[in-house]
Amino acid sequence: MIRILLSTTSYQDIPGPHHDLLASSGAEVVLERGPLSEARMLELAGDFDAFLCGDDVITRAVLDKATPRLKIISKYGIGVDKIDVEACTEMGIPLSFCPGVNHTTVAEHTFALMLALFRHLVEEANYCAEGVWKRMTGHEIMGKTIGIVGLGRIGREVALRAKAFGLKVIAYDVYWPVEFAEANDIERASGLTQLFRQADILSLHSNLTEETRDMIDARSIPNLKDGVVIINCARGELVNSVDMAAGLASGKIAGYGADVLDEEPPAADHVLLKAPNCIVTPHIGSRTYESVVRQAMMATENLINMLKGEKPLAQVNEAPIPAAMI
Ligand SMILES: NC(=O)c1ccc[n+]([C@@H]2O[C@H](COP(=O)([O-])OP(=O)(O)OC[C@H]3O[C@@H](n4cnc5c(N)ncnc54)[C@H](O)[C@@H]3O)[C@@H](O)[C@H]2O)c1
């Protein structure tokens, strides 16, 4: 019998038609609560024909142990930075993913964090809950300049919403979407340094690569405007946590809203959990009932297509699809 490892929690926890669709494959589905470490993946690897995974660590060593039984991987989500894509391709394992299903939901979360920081929302709500009527003065975002790093699917949705809030939008991307930028009056920054110098609010939406890792660190922080507010709904590793904590403590950075951390879940003493003016949410940017169902349906369709020997809706690498298994 075909065995599938299903490790994403939002897929499991949220009701919707994806559960019936997955059951229709007739496969045995083994549930784990991800994101799984490399050590846990190494324990599990070898007994599955397919992974339906979230942000579990799938290294070459995991793939070595998982093959030859493992034939396909369906990534639930868009970021494949925890998967050794090159090794997948070399070993002939097609890897599918889910672009275009969670960008609106993540953009909304970006503004939730941004507005919360500008209006001291968490602090104020906590005071009220304690019976303290302490009125702090915030800032409005209208008229400020937002710098967007990565004008991809989510970055563009953030840009559109920023315009509606009356923000000036500048952005930097290695691939510039000419038509979108022109149609929406988005200024192109020549590089990160220019973007950092101009942005009152910096919102990170690029993929995690070796080039973008530690984009915000002790070397780049001096290039930021004094009192910048940074939002990160992309990947924790884009920001060096220790350097961010120091930037917040000195006041150079006025606020950090992070939906993602370099360690998830974080250790209780993670440097950003108690940093001043820092709001951390537990990687829930795409976790809405609407988005989870869209993403789960796409990940399941991808999986079932590949189990049938057909192409998925979206594939990351160019490995050939194996012969039908169901
Ligand atoms: N918080 C969440 O729950 C959540 C949910 C979905 C996606 N994400 C993360 O959000 C990020 C963006 O997702 P997306 O769907 O918009 O992806 P996308 O691929 O559509 O966009 C990413 C953009 O980043 C750009 N980019 C790559 N390298 C760059 C660099 N060095 N400098 C500037 N730009 C660069 C790409 O050209 C692309 O336009 C990913 O890291 C993804 O993992 C987080």
The ligand as a Tripos MOL2 file, in Angstrom:
@<TRIPOS>MOLECULE
LIG
   44    48     1     0     0
SMALL
NO_CHARGES

@<TRIPOS>ATOM
      1 N1          4.5150   33.8430    6.8510 N.am      1 LIG1
      2 C1          4.0020   32.9030    6.1200 C.2       1 LIG1
      3 O1          3.1450   32.1420    6.5740 O.2       1 LIG1
      4 C2          4.4040   32.7640    4.6850 C.ar      1 LIG1
      5 C3          3.4570   32.2500    3.7750 C.ar      1 LIG1
      6 C4          3.7820   32.1970    2.4360 C.ar      1 LIG1
      7 C5          5.0540   32.5680    2.0170 C.ar      1 LIG1
      8 N2          5.9690   33.0080    2.9100 N.ar      1 LIG1
      9 C6          7.3030   33.4320    2.4710 C.3       1 LIG1
     10 O2          7.1550   34.6860    1.8000 O.3       1 LIG1
     11 C7          8.1860   34.8170    0.8230 C.3       1 LIG1
     12 C8          7.6290   35.3540   -0.4790 C.3       1 LIG1
     13 O3          6.5970   34.5170   -0.9790 O.3       1 LIG1
     14 P1          5.9360   34.8060   -2.3980 P.3       1 LIG1
     15 O4          4.7860   33.8930   -2.5200 O.co2     1 LIG1
     16 O5          5.7290   36.2520   -2.5890 O.co2     1 LIG1
     17 O6          7.1210   34.3080   -3.3340 O.3       1 LIG1
     18 P2          7.4970   34.8040   -4.7890 P.3       1 LIG1
     19 O7          8.4370   33.7850   -5.3230 O.co2     1 LIG1
     20 O8          6.2680   35.1260   -5.5770 O.co2     1 LIG1
     21 O9          8.2630   36.1890   -4.5210 O.3       1 LIG1
     22 C9          9.5450   36.2640   -3.9910 C.3       1 LIG1
     23 C10        10.2310   37.4430   -4.6740 C.3       1 LIG1
     24 O10        11.5190   37.6350   -4.0580 O.3       1 LIG1
     25 C11        12.3990   38.0170   -5.0860 C.3       1 LIG1
     26 N3         13.8050   37.8400   -4.7000 N.ar      1 LIG1
     27 C12        14.5480   36.6940   -4.7220 C.ar      1 LIG1
     28 N4         15.8200   36.9750   -4.3600 N.ar      1 LIG1
     29 C13        15.8600   38.3060   -4.0860 C.ar      1 LIG1
     30 C14        16.8940   39.1830   -3.6660 C.ar      1 LIG1
     31 N5         18.1520   38.7270   -3.4660 N.pl3     1 LIG1
     32 N6         16.5970   40.4750   -3.5000 N.ar      1 LIG1
     33 C15        15.3440   40.9440   -3.7270 C.ar      1 LIG1
     34 N7         14.3240   40.1530   -4.1290 N.ar      1 LIG1
     35 C16        14.5840   38.8490   -4.3010 C.ar      1 LIG1
     36 C17        12.0090   37.1470   -6.2560 C.3       1 LIG1
     37 O11        12.5110   37.6490   -7.4880 O.3       1 LIG1
     38 C18        10.4880   37.1990   -6.1670 C.3       1 LIG1
     39 O12         9.9420   38.2440   -6.9420 O.3       1 LIG1
     40 C19         8.8520   33.4440    0.7420 C.3       1 LIG1
     41 O13        10.0160   33.4940    1.5230 O.3       1 LIG1
     42 C20         7.9010   32.5250    1.4100 C.3       1 LIG1
     43 O14         8.5600   31.4500    1.9640 O.3       1 LIG1
     44 C21         5.6580   33.1240    4.2410 C.ar      1 LIG1
@<TRIPOS>BOND
     1     1     2 1
     2     2     3 2
     3     2     4 1
     4     4     5 ar
     5     4    44 ar
     6     5     6 ar
     7     6     7 ar
     8     7     8 ar
     9     8     9 1
    10     8    44 ar
    11     9    10 1
    12     9    42 1
    13    10    11 1
    14    11    12 1
    15    11    40 1
    16    12    13 1
    17    13    14 1
    18    14    15 2
    19    14    16 1
    20    14    17 1
    21    17    18 1
    22    18    19 2
    23    18    20 1
    24    18    21 1
    25    21    22 1
    26    22    23 1
    27    23    24 1
    28    23    38 1
    29    24    25 1
    30    25    26 1
    31    25    36 1
    32    26    27 ar
    33    26    35 ar
    34    27    28 ar
    35    28    29 ar
    36    29    30 ar
    37    29    35 ar
    38    30    31 1
    39    30    32 ar
    40    32    33 ar
    41    33    34 ar
    42    34    35 ar
    43    36    37 1
    44    36    38 1
    45    38    39 1
    46    40    41 1
    47    40    42 1
    48    42    43 1
@<TRIPOS>SUBSTRUCTURE
     1 LIG1         1 GROUP 0 **** ****
